């Protein structure tokens, strides 16, 4: 008889953290316009700016997952 090794479940993807952020209305409006110019949501723009600031300060953790891409996936080469 052989001993079966227990099956390992793949790790669950970490859920993104949620937080409440209070902003001055004028700052929010400026941020929303900037995000729109770059085709991002205001939330994605905030995360982009925070990550950039952390990287510039040398404080972005090496294990930080990249920002997930949103929208339709790119077409496969040769598919029409």
C-alpha positions, 0 to 999 in steps of 0.5 A, a space after each residue: 500500500 502507498 501512502 497518499 499525500 494530502 492534496 494542497 489547495 491552491 492559495 486563495 487570492 488575497 482580497 483587496 483592502 477597502 478603506 474610507 477616504 475623506 477628501 476636500 471636494 475641490 481635491 476630489 474634483 481635481 483627482 477625478 478630472 485627472 483620472 478621467 484624462 488618464 482613463 482611470 477611475 478615481 480609485 485606480 488613480 489614487 492607488 497609482 499615485 500611492 504606489 508611485 510615491 511609495 516606489 519613489 520613497 523606496 517603501 513599495 514592498 517587493 511582494 506587492 502585486 501589480 495593479 490588476 488590469 481592468 476591461 477587455 483582454 487584448 485580442 490574440 495575435 491573428 484572431 479576427 
